[in-house]
Amino acid sequence: MGTKYYTRFLLQTLDQDSVDEYSGVVELHSARQAVMDTVEIEKLLAQSFDLDASDQIRLLNWSPLH
């Protein structure tokens, strides 16, 4: 069982001028207990969209669910 987080972020694709906003619950299945910084979270989100660059993601909110 993983840890669930509420997240809200902006995604801008390189071939578009528009920015899309996403929000929802993300569940991490990791033994890692340390708090991640913004850069790590943005990289994780970028990987989930099969993006190479996390600079396309701008994290707005990331909070654990209880």
mmCIF file as Biopython writes it, N, C-alpha, C and O atoms, coordinates in Angstrom:
data_model
#
loop_
_atom_site.group_PDB
_atom_site.id
_atom_site.type_symbol
_atom_site.label_atom_id
_atom_site.label_alt_id
_atom_site.label_comp_id
_atom_site.label_asym_id
_atom_site.label_entity_id
_atom_site.label_seq_id
_atom_site.pdbx_PDB_ins_code
_atom_site.Cartn_x
_atom_site.Cartn_y
_atom_site.Cartn_z
_atom_site.occupancy
_atom_site.B_iso_or_equiv
_atom_site.auth_seq_id
_atom_site.auth_asym_id
_atom_site.pdbx_PDB_model_num
ATOM 1   N N  . MET A ? 1  ? 0.849  -1.182 0.000   1.0 0.0 1  A 1 
ATOM 2   C CA . MET A ? 1  ? 0.000  0.000  0.000   1.0 0.0 1  A 1 
ATOM 3   C C  . MET A ? 1  ? 0.885  1.232  0.000   1.0 0.0 1  A 1 
ATOM 4   O O  . MET A ? 1  ? 1.895  1.284  0.703   1.0 0.0 1  A 1 
ATOM 5   N N  . GLY A ? 2  ? 0.502  2.224  -0.791  1.0 0.0 2  A 1 
ATOM 6   C CA . GLY A ? 2  ? 1.292  3.431  -0.932  1.0 0.0 2  A 1 
ATOM 7   C C  . GLY A ? 2  ? 0.757  4.584  -0.105  1.0 0.0 2  A 1 
ATOM 8   O O  . GLY A ? 2  ? -0.230 4.463  0.620   1.0 0.0 2  A 1 
ATOM 9   N N  . THR A ? 3  ? 1.439  5.691  -0.241  1.0 0.0 3  A 1 
ATOM 10  C CA . THR A ? 3  ? 1.024  6.926  0.413   1.0 0.0 3  A 1 
ATOM 11  C C  . THR A ? 3  ? 0.321  7.802  -0.613  1.0 0.0 3  A 1 
ATOM 12  O O  . THR A ? 3  ? 0.818  7.977  -1.726  1.0 0.0 3  A 1 
ATOM 13  N N  . LYS A ? 4  ? -0.830 8.352  -0.246  1.0 0.0 4  A 1 
ATOM 14  C CA . LYS A ? 4  ? -1.617 9.166  -1.175  1.0 0.0 4  A 1 
ATOM 15  C C  . LYS A ? 4  ? -1.393 10.652 -0.894  1.0 0.0 4  A 1 
ATOM 16  O O  . LYS A ? 4  ? -1.302 11.084 0.255   1.0 0.0 4  A 1 
ATOM 17  N N  . TYR A ? 5  ? -1.308 11.416 -1.982  1.0 0.0 5  A 1 
ATOM 18  C CA . TYR A ? 5  ? -1.121 12.855 -1.912  1.0 0.0 5  A 1 
ATOM 19  C C  . TYR A ? 5  ? -2.137 13.538 -2.815  1.0 0.0 5  A 1 
ATOM 20  O O  . TYR A ? 5  ? -2.479 13.026 -3.880  1.0 0.0 5  A 1 
ATOM 21  N N  . TYR A ? 6  ? -2.614 14.691 -2.382  1.0 0.0 6  A 1 
ATOM 22  C CA . TYR A ? 6  ? -3.410 15.547 -3.265  1.0 0.0 6  A 1 
ATOM 23  C C  . TYR A ? 6  ? -2.421 16.437 -3.979  1.0 0.0 6  A 1 
ATOM 24  O O  . TYR A ? 6  ? -1.528 17.010 -3.354  1.0 0.0 6  A 1 
ATOM 25  N N  . THR A ? 7  ? -2.572 16.556 -5.279  1.0 0.0 7  A 1 
ATOM 26  C CA . THR A ? 7  ? -1.668 17.412 -6.037  1.0 0.0 7  A 1 
ATOM 27  C C  . THR A ? 7  ? -2.432 18.289 -7.013  1.0 0.0 7  A 1 
ATOM 28  O O  . THR A ? 7  ? -3.511 17.935 -7.488  1.0 0.0 7  A 1 
ATOM 29  N N  . ARG A ? 8  ? -1.854 19.421 -7.294  1.0 0.0 8  A 1 
ATOM 30  C CA . ARG A ? 8  ? -2.362 20.344 -8.309  1.0 0.0 8  A 1 
ATOM 31  C C  . ARG A ? 8  ? -1.142 20.922 -8.998  1.0 0.0 8  A 1 
ATOM 32  O O  . ARG A ? 8  ? -0.220 21.408 -8.342  1.0 0.0 8  A 1 
ATOM 33  N N  . PHE A ? 9  ? -1.137 20.868 -10.339 1.0 0.0 9  A 1 
ATOM 34  C CA . PHE A ? 9  ? 0.026  21.349 -11.074 1.0 0.0 9  A 1 
ATOM 35  C C  . PHE A ? 9  ? -0.364 21.825 -12.458 1.0 0.0 9  A 1 
ATOM 36  O O  . PHE A ? 9  ? -1.443 21.511 -12.961 1.0 0.0 9  A 1 
ATOM 37  N N  . LEU A ? 10 ? 0.531  22.588 -13.065 1.0 0.0 10 A 1 
ATOM 38  C CA . LEU A ? 10 ? 0.363  23.074 -14.428 1.0 0.0 10 A 1 
ATOM 39  C C  . LEU A ? 10 ? 1.269  22.272 -15.345 1.0 0.0 10 A 1 
ATOM 40  O O  . LEU A ? 10 ? 2.393  21.932 -14.978 1.0 0.0 10 A 1 
ATOM 41  N N  . LEU A ? 11 ? 0.776  21.972 -16.540 1.0 0.0 11 A 1 
ATOM 42  C CA . LEU A ? 11 ? 1.542  21.234 -17.533 1.0 0.0 11 A 1 
ATOM 43  C C  . LEU A ? 11 ? 1.540  22.019 -18.833 1.0 0.0 11 A 1 
ATOM 44  O O  . LEU A ? 11 ? 0.484  22.335 -19.382 1.0 0.0 11 A 1 
ATOM 45  N N  . GLN A ? 12 ? 2.734  22.330 -19.318 1.0 0.0 12 A 1 
ATOM 46  C CA . GLN A ? 12 ? 2.865  23.015 -20.598 1.0 0.0 12 A 1 
ATOM 47  C C  . GLN A ? 12 ? 3.688  22.138 -21.518 1.0 0.0 12 A 1 
ATOM 48  O O  . GLN A ? 12 ? 4.848  21.840 -21.235 1.0 0.0 12 A 1 
ATOM 49  N N  . THR A ? 13 ? 3.083  21.727 -22.622 1.0 0.0 13 A 1 
ATOM 50  C CA . THR A ? 13 ? 3.812  20.911 -23.585 1.0 0.0 13 A 1 
ATOM 51  C C  . THR A ? 13 ? 4.634  21.821 -24.482 1.0 0.0 13 A 1 
ATOM 52  O O  . THR A ? 13 ? 4.269  22.974 -24.715 1.0 0.0 13 A 1 
ATOM 53  N N  . LEU A ? 14 ? 5.733  21.301 -24.977 1.0 0.0 14 A 1 
ATOM 54  C CA . LEU A ? 14 ? 6.652  22.113 -25.774 1.0 0.0 14 A 1 
ATOM 55  C C  . LEU A ? 14 ? 6.061  22.541 -27.108 1.0 0.0 14 A 1 
ATOM 56  O O  . LEU A ? 14 ? 6.424  23.594 -27.631 1.0 0.0 14 A 1 
ATOM 57  N N  . ASP A ? 15 ? 5.155  21.740 -27.667 1.0 0.0 15 A 1 
ATOM 58  C CA . ASP A ? 15 ? 4.599  22.060 -28.977 1.0 0.0 15 A 1 
ATOM 59  C C  . ASP A ? 15 ? 3.317  22.889 -28.905 1.0 0.0 15 A 1 
ATOM 60  O O  . ASP A ? 15 ? 2.691  23.148 -29.933 1.0 0.0 15 A 1 
ATOM 61  N N  . GLN A ? 16 ? 2.922  23.305 -27.704 1.0 0.0 16 A 1 
ATOM 62  C CA . GLN A ? 16 ? 1.705  24.100 -27.545 1.0 0.0 16 A 1 
ATOM 63  C C  . GLN A ? 16 ? 2.010  25.353 -26.738 1.0 0.0 16 A 1 
ATOM 64  O O  . GLN A ? 16 ? 2.928  25.371 -25.917 1.0 0.0 16 A 1 
ATOM 65  N N  . ASP A ? 17 ? 1.240  26.385 -26.979 1.0 0.0 17 A 1 
ATOM 66  C CA . ASP A ? 17 ? 1.375  27.614 -26.209 1.0 0.0 17 A 1 
ATOM 67  C C  . ASP A ? 17 ? 0.467  27.613 -24.991 1.0 0.0 17 A 1 
ATOM 68  O O  . ASP A ? 17 ? 0.574  28.493 -24.138 1.0 0.0 17 A 1 
ATOM 69  N N  . SER A ? 18 ? -0.411 26.651 -24.901 1.0 0.0 18 A 1 
ATOM 70  C CA . SER A ? 18 ? -1.370 26.619 -23.801 1.0 0.0 18 A 1 
ATOM 71  C C  . SER A ? 18 ? -0.802 25.868 -22.602 1.0 0.0 18 A 1 
ATOM 72  O O  . SER A ? 18 ? 0.132  25.073 -22.713 1.0 0.0 18 A 1 
ATOM 73  N N  . VAL A ? 19 ? -1.404 26.153 -21.459 1.0 0.0 19 A 1 
ATOM 74  C CA . VAL A ? 19 ? -1.040 25.481 -20.216 1.0 0.0 19 A 1 
ATOM 75  C C  . VAL A ? 19 ? -2.292 24.806 -19.666 1.0 0.0 19 A 1 
ATOM 76  O O  . VAL A ? 19 ? -3.349 25.428 -19.565 1.0 0.0 19 A 1 
ATOM 77  N N  . ASP A ? 20 ? -2.165 23.531 -19.312 1.0 0.0 20 A 1 
ATOM 78  C CA . ASP A ? 20 ? -3.284 22.783 -18.742 1.0 0.0 20 A 1 
ATOM 79  C C  . ASP A ? 20 ? -3.066 22.623 -17.249 1.0 0.0 20 A 1 
ATOM 80  O O  . ASP A ? 20 ? -1.938 22.425 -16.799 1.0 0.0 20 A 1 
ATOM 81  N N  . GLU A ? 21 ? -4.151 22.708 -16.474 1.0 0.0 21 A 1 
ATOM 82  C CA . GLU A ? 21 ? -4.073 22.515 -15.032 1.0 0.0 21 A 1 
ATOM 83  C C  . GLU A ? 21 ? -4.683 21.166 -14.673 1.0 0.0 21 A 1 
ATOM 84  O O  . GLU A ? 21 ? -5.760 20.806 -15.147 1.0 0.0 21 A 1 
ATOM 85  N N  . TYR A ? 22 ? -3.974 20.432 -13.830 1.0 0.0 22 A 1 
ATOM 86  C CA . TYR A ? 22 ? -4.420 19.126 -13.373 1.0 0.0 22 A 1 
ATOM 87  C C  . TYR A ? 22 ? -4.487 19.119 -11.852 1.0 0.0 22 A 1 
ATOM 88  O O  . TYR A ? 22 ? -3.710 19.795 -11.178 1.0 0.0 22 A 1 
ATOM 89  N N  . SER A ? 23 ? -5.418 18.351 -11.330 1.0 0.0 23 A 1 
ATOM 90  C CA . SER A ? 23 ? -5.496 18.150 -9.881  1.0 0.0 23 A 1 
ATOM 91  C C  . SER A ? 23 ? -6.049 16.763 -9.635  1.0 0.0 23 A 1 
ATOM 92  O O  . SER A ? 23 ? -6.789 16.214 -10.451 1.0 0.0 23 A 1 
ATOM 93  N N  . GLY A ? 24 ? -5.676 16.209 -8.497  1.0 0.0 24 A 1 
ATOM 94  C CA . GLY A ? 24 ? -6.179 14.897 -8.151  1.0 0.0 24 A 1 
ATOM 95  C C  . GLY A ? 24 ? -5.313 14.231 -7.112  1.0 0.0 24 A 1 
ATOM 96  O O  . GLY A ? 24 ? -4.483 14.869 -6.465  1.0 0.0 24 A 1 
ATOM 97  N N  . VAL A ? 25 ? -5.520 12.944 -6.962  1.0 0.0 25 A 1 
ATOM 98  C CA . VAL A ? 25 ? -4.805 12.153 -5.968  1.0 0.0 25 A 1 
ATOM 99  C C  . VAL A ? 25 ? -3.744 11.318 -6.672  1.0 0.0 25 A 1 
ATOM 100 O O  . VAL A ? 25 ? -4.007 10.669 -7.684  1.0 0.0 25 A 1 
ATOM 101 N N  . VAL A ? 26 ? -2.542 11.350 -6.113  1.0 0.0 26 A 1 
ATOM 102 C CA . VAL A ? 26 ? -1.420 10.562 -6.605  1.0 0.0 26 A 1 
ATOM 103 C C  . VAL A ? 26 ? -1.031 9.603  -5.492  1.0 0.0 26 A 1 
ATOM 104 O O  . VAL A ? 26 ? -0.915 10.003 -4.333  1.0 0.0 26 A 1 
ATOM 105 N N  . GLU A ? 27 ? -0.828 8.336  -5.844  1.0 0.0 27 A 1 
ATOM 106 C CA . GLU A ? 27 ? -0.402 7.358  -4.847  1.0 0.0 27 A 1 
ATOM 107 C C  . GLU A ? 27 ? 1.003  6.888  -5.188  1.0 0.0 27 A 1 
ATOM 108 O O  . GLU A ? 27 ? 1.259  6.413  -6.294  1.0 0.0 27 A 1 
ATOM 109 N N  . LEU A ? 28 ? 1.910  7.024  -4.229  1.0 0.0 28 A 1 
ATOM 110 C CA . LEU A ? 28 ? 3.286  6.583  -4.413  1.0 0.0 28 A 1 
ATOM 111 C C  . LEU A ? 28 ? 3.490  5.245  -3.719  1.0 0.0 28 A 1 
ATOM 112 O O  . LEU A ? 28 ? 3.172  5.086  -2.540  1.0 0.0 28 A 1 
ATOM 113 N N  . HIS A ? 29 ? 4.017  4.301  -4.453  1.0 0.0 29 A 1 
ATOM 114 C CA . HIS A ? 29 ? 4.339  2.981  -3.901  1.0 0.0 29 A 1 
ATOM 115 C C  . HIS A ? 29 ? 5.844  2.920  -3.718  1.0 0.0 29 A 1 
ATOM 116 O O  . HIS A ? 29 ? 6.562  2.387  -4.563  1.0 0.0 29 A 1 
ATOM 117 N N  . SER A ? 30 ? 6.308  3.462  -2.623  1.0 0.0 30 A 1 
ATOM 118 C CA . SER A ? 30 ? 7.732  3.546  -2.373  1.0 0.0 30 A 1 
ATOM 119 C C  . SER A ? 30 ? 8.004  3.357  -0.900  1.0 0.0 30 A 1 
ATOM 120 O O  . SER A ? 30 ? 7.198  3.736  -0.049  1.0 0.0 30 A 1 
ATOM 121 N N  . ALA A ? 31 ? 9.141  2.772  -0.610  1.0 0.0 31 A 1 
ATOM 122 C CA . ALA A ? 31 ? 9.540  2.608  0.783   1.0 0.0 31 A 1 
ATOM 123 C C  . ALA A ? 31 ? 10.123 3.903  1.333   1.0 0.0 31 A 1 
ATOM 124 O O  . ALA A ? 31 ? 10.430 4.002  2.521   1.0 0.0 31 A 1 
ATOM 125 N N  . ARG A ? 32 ? 10.266 4.852  0.496   1.0 0.0 32 A 1 
ATOM 126 C CA . ARG A ? 32 ? 10.870 6.126  0.875   1.0 0.0 32 A 1 
ATOM 127 C C  . ARG A ? 32 ? 9.952  6.895  1.824   1.0 0.0 32 A 1 
ATOM 128 O O  . ARG A ? 32 ? 8.779  7.112  1.521   1.0 0.0 32 A 1 
ATOM 129 N N  . GLN A ? 33 ? 10.482 7.298  2.948   1.0 0.0 33 A 1 
ATOM 130 C CA . GLN A ? 33 ? 9.700  8.027  3.937   1.0 0.0 33 A 1 
ATOM 131 C C  . GLN A ? 33 ? 10.094 9.497  4.014   1.0 0.0 33 A 1 
ATOM 132 O O  . GLN A ? 33 ? 9.424  10.282 4.685   1.0 0.0 33 A 1 
ATOM 133 N N  . ALA A ? 34 ? 11.167 9.875  3.339   1.0 0.0 34 A 1 
ATOM 134 C CA . ALA A ? 34 ? 11.637 11.256 3.402   1.0 0.0 34 A 1 
ATOM 135 C C  . ALA A ? 34 ? 10.710 12.185 2.631   1.0 0.0 34 A 1 
ATOM 136 O O  . ALA A ? 34 ? 10.050 11.770 1.679   1.0 0.0 34 A 1 
ATOM 137 N N  . VAL A ? 35 ? 10.668 13.414 3.041   1.0 0.0 35 A 1 
ATOM 138 C CA . VAL A ? 35 ? 9.876  14.428 2.347   1.0 0.0 35 A 1 
ATOM 139 C C  . VAL A ? 35 ? 10.606 14.814 1.067   1.0 0.0 35 A 1 
ATOM 140 O O  . VAL A ? 35 ? 11.804 15.099 1.086   1.0 0.0 35 A 1 
ATOM 141 N N  . MET A ? 36 ? 9.880  14.822 -0.038  1.0 0.0 36 A 1 
ATOM 142 C CA . MET A ? 36 ? 10.480 15.185 -1.319  1.0 0.0 36 A 1 
ATOM 143 C C  . MET A ? 36 ? 10.405 16.689 -1.501  1.0 0.0 36 A 1 
ATOM 144 O O  . MET A ? 36 ? 9.466  17.331 -1.029  1.0 0.0 36 A 1 
ATOM 145 N N  . ASP A ? 37 ? 11.396 17.254 -2.186  1.0 0.0 37 A 1 
ATOM 146 C CA . ASP A ? 37 ? 11.333 18.678 -2.487  1.0 0.0 37 A 1 
ATOM 147 C C  . ASP A ? 37 ? 10.586 18.884 -3.804  1.0 0.0 37 A 1 
ATOM 148 O O  . ASP A ? 37 ? 10.265 17.923 -4.503  1.0 0.0 37 A 1 
ATOM 149 N N  . THR A ? 38 ? 10.320 20.122 -4.127  1.0 0.0 38 A 1 
ATOM 150 C CA . THR A ? 38 ? 9.520  20.470 -5.310  1.0 0.0 38 A 1 
ATOM 151 C C  . THR A ? 38 ? 10.111 19.913 -6.591  1.0 0.0 38 A 1 
ATOM 152 O O  . THR A ? 38 ? 9.378  19.417 -7.446  1.0 0.0 38 A 1 
ATOM 153 N N  . VAL A ? 39 ? 11.422 19.986 -6.735  1.0 0.0 39 A 1 
ATOM 154 C CA . VAL A ? 39 ? 12.073 19.504 -7.958  1.0 0.0 39 A 1 
ATOM 155 C C  . VAL A ? 39 ? 11.854 17.999 -8.128  1.0 0.0 39 A 1 
ATOM 156 O O  . VAL A ? 39 ? 11.579 17.538 -9.236  1.0 0.0 39 A 1 
ATOM 157 N N  . GLU A ? 40 ? 11.972 17.240 -7.058  1.0 0.0 40 A 1 
ATOM 158 C CA . GLU A ? 40 ? 11.747 15.797 -7.125  1.0 0.0 40 A 1 
ATOM 159 C C  . GLU A ? 40 ? 10.304 15.468 -7.514  1.0 0.0 40 A 1 
ATOM 160 O O  . GLU A ? 40 ? 10.060 14.564 -8.312  1.0 0.0 40 A 1 
ATOM 161 N N  . ILE A ? 41 ? 9.366  16.198 -6.953  1.0 0.0 41 A 1 
ATOM 162 C CA . ILE A ? 41 ? 7.952  15.960 -7.259  1.0 0.0 41 A 1 
ATOM 163 C C  . ILE A ? 41 ? 7.660  16.300 -8.711  1.0 0.0 41 A 1 
ATOM 164 O O  . ILE A ? 41 ? 6.957  15.553 -9.391  1.0 0.0 41 A 1 
ATOM 165 N N  . GLU A ? 42 ? 8.193  17.420 -9.196  1.0 0.0 42 A 1 
ATOM 166 C CA . GLU A ? 42 ? 7.982  17.805 -10.597 1.0 0.0 42 A 1 
ATOM 167 C C  . GLU A ? 42 ? 8.580  16.764 -11.540 1.0 0.0 42 A 1 
ATOM 168 O O  . GLU A ? 42 ? 7.987  16.467 -12.577 1.0 0.0 42 A 1 
ATOM 169 N N  . LYS A ? 43 ? 9.739  16.204 -11.203 1.0 0.0 43 A 1 
ATOM 170 C CA . LYS A ? 43 ? 10.341 15.145 -12.029 1.0 0.0 43 A 1 
ATOM 171 C C  . LYS A ? 43 ? 9.463  13.904 -12.043 1.0 0.0 43 A 1 
ATOM 172 O O  . LYS A ? 43 ? 9.274  13.283 -13.089 1.0 0.0 43 A 1 
ATOM 173 N N  . LEU A ? 44 ? 8.933  13.548 -10.897 1.0 0.0 44 A 1 
ATOM 174 C CA . LEU A ? 44 ? 8.051  12.389 -10.788 1.0 0.0 44 A 1 
ATOM 175 C C  . LEU A ? 44 ? 6.800  12.569 -11.649 1.0 0.0 44 A 1 
ATOM 176 O O  . LEU A ? 44 ? 6.395  11.652 -12.364 1.0 0.0 44 A 1 
ATOM 177 N N  . LEU A ? 45 ? 6.196  13.745 -11.576 1.0 0.0 45 A 1 
ATOM 178 C CA . LEU A ? 45 ? 5.001  14.030 -12.378 1.0 0.0 45 A 1 
ATOM 179 C C  . LEU A ? 45 ? 5.331  14.030 -13.867 1.0 0.0 45 A 1 
ATOM 180 O O  . LEU A ? 45 ? 4.553  13.521 -14.674 1.0 0.0 45 A 1 
ATOM 181 N N  . ALA A ? 46 ? 6.469  14.590 -14.234 1.0 0.0 46 A 1 
ATOM 182 C CA . ALA A ? 46 ? 6.880  14.615 -15.642 1.0 0.0 46 A 1 
ATOM 183 C C  . ALA A ? 46 ? 7.053  13.190 -16.171 1.0 0.0 46 A 1 
ATOM 184 O O  . ALA A ? 46 ? 6.649  12.891 -17.295 1.0 0.0 46 A 1 
ATOM 185 N N  . GLN A ? 47 ? 7.651  12.316 -15.368 1.0 0.0 47 A 1 
ATOM 186 C CA . GLN A ? 47 ? 7.831  10.928 -15.787 1.0 0.0 47 A 1 
ATOM 187 C C  . GLN A ? 47 ? 6.491  10.239 -16.012 1.0 0.0 47 A 1 
ATOM 188 O O  . GLN A ? 47 ? 6.355  9.415  -16.917 1.0 0.0 47 A 1 
ATOM 189 N N  . SER A ? 48 ? 5.504  10.578 -15.190 1.0 0.0 48 A 1 
ATOM 190 C CA . SER A ? 48 ? 4.193  9.935  -15.346 1.0 0.0 48 A 1 
ATOM 191 C C  . SER A ? 48 ? 3.491  10.358 -16.637 1.0 0.0 48 A 1 
ATOM 192 O O  . SER A ? 48 ? 2.590  9.667  -17.111 1.0 0.0 48 A 1 
ATOM 193 N N  . PHE A ? 49 ? 3.907  11.498 -17.207 1.0 0.0 49 A 1 
ATOM 194 C CA . PHE A ? 49 ? 3.373  11.957 -18.492 1.0 0.0 49 A 1 
ATOM 195 C C  . PHE A ? 49 ? 4.326  11.629 -19.635 1.0 0.0 49 A 1 
ATOM 196 O O  . PHE A ? 49 ? 4.136  12.098 -20.758 1.0 0.0 49 A 1 
ATOM 197 N N  . ASP A ? 50 ? 5.350  10.825 -19.356 1.0 0.0 50 A 1 
ATOM 198 C CA . ASP A ? 50 ? 6.372  10.459 -20.346 1.0 0.0 50 A 1 
ATOM 199 C C  . ASP A ? 50 ? 7.063  11.689 -20.933 1.0 0.0 50 A 1 
ATOM 200 O O  . ASP A ? 50 ? 7.344  11.742 -22.131 1.0 0.0 50 A 1 
ATOM 201 N N  . LEU A ? 51 ? 7.333  12.668 -20.082 1.0 0.0 51 A 1 
ATOM 202 C CA . LEU A ? 51 ? 8.045  13.873 -20.499 1.0 0.0 51 A 1 
ATOM 203 C C  . LEU A ? 51 ? 9.506  13.764 -20.078 1.0 0.0 51 A 1 
ATOM 204 O O  . LEU A ? 51 ? 9.820  13.199 -19.030 1.0 0.0 51 A 1 
ATOM 205 N N  . ASP A ? 52 ? 10.385 14.302 -20.895 1.0 0.0 52 A 1 
ATOM 206 C CA . ASP A ? 52 ? 11.807 14.276 -20.567 1.0 0.0 52 A 1 
ATOM 207 C C  . ASP A ? 52 ? 12.196 15.390 -19.607 1.0 0.0 52 A 1 
ATOM 208 O O  . ASP A ? 52 ? 13.098 15.225 -18.786 1.0 0.0 52 A 1 
ATOM 209 N N  . ALA A ? 53 ? 11.518 16.516 -19.713 1.0 0.0 53 A 1 
ATOM 210 C CA . ALA A ? 53 ? 11.913 17.693 -18.932 1.0 0.0 53 A 1 
ATOM 211 C C  . ALA A ? 53 ? 10.858 18.033 -17.891 1.0 0.0 53 A 1 
ATOM 212 O O  . ALA A ? 53 ? 9.681  18.203 -18.209 1.0 0.0 53 A 1 
ATOM 213 N N  . SER A ? 54 ? 11.301 18.130 -16.639 1.0 0.0 54 A 1 
ATOM 214 C CA . SER A ? 54 ? 10.358 18.491 -15.582 1.0 0.0 54 A 1 
ATOM 215 C C  . SER A ? 54 ? 10.052 19.982 -15.595 1.0 0.0 54 A 1 
ATOM 216 O O  . SER A ? 54 ? 9.179  20.437 -14.856 1.0 0.0 54 A 1 
ATOM 217 N N  . ASP A ? 55 ? 10.766 20.762 -16.436 1.0 0.0 55 A 1 
ATOM 218 C CA . ASP A ? 55 ? 10.475 22.194 -16.507 1.0 0.0 55 A 1 
ATOM 219 C C  . ASP A ? 55 ? 9.147  22.473 -17.196 1.0 0.0 55 A 1 
ATOM 220 O O  . ASP A ? 55 ? 8.700  23.619 -17.242 1.0 0.0 55 A 1 
ATOM 221 N N  . GLN A ? 56 ? 8.518  21.440 -17.727 1.0 0.0 56 A 1 
ATOM 222 C CA . GLN A ? 56 ? 7.191  21.571 -18.309 1.0 0.0 56 A 1 
ATOM 223 C C  . GLN A ? 56 ? 6.118  21.482 -17.233 1.0 0.0 56 A 1 
ATOM 224 O O  . GLN A ? 56 ? 4.950  21.762 -17.502 1.0 0.0 56 A 1 
ATOM 225 N N  . ILE A ? 57 ? 6.494  21.100 -16.026 1.0 0.0 57 A 1 
ATOM 226 C CA . ILE A ? 57 ? 5.581  20.945 -14.895 1.0 0.0 57 A 1 
ATOM 227 C C  . ILE A ? 57 ? 5.861  22.044 -13.873 1.0 0.0 57 A 1 
ATOM 228 O O  . ILE A ? 57 ? 7.012  22.314 -13.529 1.0 0.0 57 A 1 
ATOM 229 N N  . ARG A ? 58 ? 4.794  22.667 -13.397 1.0 0.0 58 A 1 
ATOM 230 C CA . ARG A ? 58 ? 4.929  23.639 -12.308 1.0 0.0 58 A 1 
ATOM 231 C C  . ARG A ? 58 ? 3.994  23.206 -11.187 1.0 0.0 58 A 1 
ATOM 232 O O  . ARG A ? 58 ? 2.772  23.271 -11.321 1.0 0.0 58 A 1 
ATOM 233 N N  . LEU A ? 59 ? 4.576  22.769 -10.093 1.0 0.0 59 A 1 
ATOM 234 C CA . LEU A ? 59 ? 3.816  22.279 -8.957  1.0 0.0 59 A 1 
ATOM 235 C C  . LEU A ? 59 ? 3.131  23.428 -8.236  1.0 0.0 59 A 1 
ATOM 236 O O  . LEU A ? 59 ? 3.768  24.430 -7.908  1.0 0.0 59 A 1 
ATOM 237 N N  . LEU A ? 60 ? 1.830  23.284 -7.989  1.0 0.0 60 A 1 
ATOM 238 C CA . LEU A ? 60 ? 1.073  24.295 -7.261  1.0 0.0 60 A 1 
ATOM 239 C C  . LEU A ? 60 ? 0.749  23.836 -5.842  1.0 0.0 60 A 1 
ATOM 240 O O  . LEU A ? 60 ? 0.756  24.636 -4.907  1.0 0.0 60 A 1 
ATOM 241 N N  . ASN A ? 61 ? 0.463  22.527 -5.685  1.0 0.0 61 A 1 
ATOM 242 C CA . ASN A ? 61 ? 0.080  22.014 -4.369  1.0 0.0 61 A 1 
ATOM 243 C C  . ASN A ? 61 ? 0.445  20.541 -4.290  1.0 0.0 61 A 1 
ATOM 244 O O  . ASN A ? 61 ? 0.288  19.804 -5.264  1.0 0.0 61 A 1 
ATOM 245 N N  . TRP A ? 62 ? 0.935  20.110 -3.123  1.0 0.0 62 A 1 
ATOM 246 C CA . TRP A ? 62 ? 1.271  18.701 -2.871  1.0 0.0 62 A 1 
ATOM 247 C C  . TRP A ? 62 ? 1.117  18.478 -1.391  1.0 0.0 62 A 1 
ATOM 248 O O  . TRP A ? 62 ? 1.912  18.995 -0.605  1.0 0.0 62 A 1 
ATOM 249 N N  . SER A ? 63 ? 0.113  17.722 -0.986  1.0 0.0 63 A 1 
ATOM 250 C CA . SER A ? 63 ? -0.113 17.512 0.437   1.0 0.0 63 A 1 
ATOM 251 C C  . SER A ? 63 ? -0.599 16.088 0.679   1.0 0.0 63 A 1 
ATOM 252 O O  . SER A ? 63 ? -1.398 15.561 -0.094  1.0 0.0 63 A 1 
ATOM 253 N N  . PRO A ? 64 ? -0.116 15.466 1.753   1.0 0.0 64 A 1 
ATOM 254 C CA . PRO A ? 64 ? -0.515 14.098 2.056   1.0 0.0 64 A 1 
ATOM 255 C C  . PRO A ? 64 ? -1.974 14.003 2.471   1.0 0.0 64 A 1 
ATOM 256 O O  . PRO A ? 64 ? -2.508 14.909 3.112   1.0 0.0 64 A 1 
ATOM 257 N N  . LEU A ? 65 ? -2.609 12.911 2.104   1.0 0.0 65 A 1 
ATOM 258 C CA . LEU A ? 65 ? -3.980 12.634 2.532   1.0 0.0 65 A 1 
ATOM 259 C C  . LEU A ? 65 ? -3.920 11.722 3.748   1.0 0.0 65 A 1 
ATOM 260 O O  . LEU A ? 65 ? -3.037 10.873 3.865   1.0 0.0 65 A 1 
ATOM 261 N N  . HIS A ? 66 ? -4.852 11.908 4.626   1.0 0.0 66 A 1 
ATOM 262 C CA . HIS A ? 66 ? -4.878 11.094 5.860   1.0 0.0 66 A 1 
ATOM 263 C C  . HIS A ? 66 ? -6.002 10.099 5.804   1.0 0.0 66 A 1 
ATOM 264 O O  . HIS A ? 66 ? -6.190 9.326  6.744   1.0 0.0 66 A 1 
#
